[in-house]
Amino acid sequence: MWVFLWILKSSKTELKIVLATLAVLIMLPAFAVVVVASSGIQIVGDALAAVNPVTKLVEIFNPDGVKVAELPISSTWPTRGYVSDEFGEWEQWRKDRGLGPHSGIDIANERGLTGEPVTPFSTGKIVYVDNDPAGDCGKSVKIDHGNNISSQYCHLDSAVELVGGTEVKPGDFIGYMGSTGESTGPHLHFMVYVYGVAVNPRIFLTGEPTPTYAPITF
């Protein structure tokens, strides 16, 4: 166990997420372990959150496989721009740097500019605001949406100083796109967690982000 903890402490953020997911799997019931063994780690997220093709609602399942919530899909993307990197991508350069599969969605500015406003994709309460540019995530905001769902917004140029517990909703500014932390250029690294496991944010969203040349319509 101490070896696992040492690896977790010394690893990059995305590798930490993979290792943390594996740790969660140890505590999950047999059905989840079988699913992972046959289809890979990403399927764990699909077992926790998925869109019902009939109702078009996002269904949330607990680790025992019991449906605990149904939520509407959000049409509010957290910022304007274009998707420059998808969830689960594991290109060779990631492997070369010791990174695991991409833990979220990257939304970048078409002009390579910082300062694009960032808003929550869904109503929730502030968990924390971090305006320290150090670390992999850089300046960031984390939000609790209830039903064991949370979201995180990384690499911000600046985050709005909101007190923990403050309720925020789509349209509220929580920060501005930047390139702080381990970033290769101005973009937002947007992550969604269900029961602490990173899942594809597209499960909760419809369409694509609004281009930066269009008016802000949060």
C-alpha positions, 0 to 999 in steps of 0.5 A: 500500500505504501508503494501505491501512496508514494506513486500517487504522491509523485505522479502528474495530475492525470496519472493521479486520476487514473491511479485514484480511479483504480483505488476506487475500483478496489472498493467497487462491487464485482460488477464494476471490476468485471466491466473494467477488466473487459473494457478499460477504465473509461467504462467506469465513468459510463457505468456512473453516468449515462444519457438515457436514449429515450428520456434524454436525461443524464442518469446517475448511478451509485457504485452499486449500480443503483440509479440515484438521480436523473438530470437534464442535459445542459446547453451551457458550455463553460466558455466560448471557443473550440474543443481542442482536446477530448476526454480520454485521449492518450496520444504518444506525447502524453505517454512520453511524459508519463501522463494518463488519458486526458481527464477532461475536455480542453476548450481553447480560444481560436485566437490564442487569447486569454481572458474569455469568461468562464461559467459553471455548466450547471448550478452548484456551490463553490468548493474552493477557489485557487488563485495560485498559478503553481501546480498542474491545474494552475488557477482553478475553481471547483464546484459541487453540483449535488448528487455526488457530481462535481466539476473543476475549471483549470488553467484560469488567468484569474478566478473570481474570489468566491467564498466556499458554499456560495451558490453559482449558476450558468451565466455567473462568471467564476473566472477567465480563461488563461494558461496557468499551471501545466498548460501549453497555451490559453485554454480551459481544462474542464473536468466532471467527476461522479463519485470522485471518478473523472467522466466525460463532460460531454455526457452532461452537455449538448452541442458544441461551445459557442465560437469566441467571435459570437456574442456571450450568451451565458 
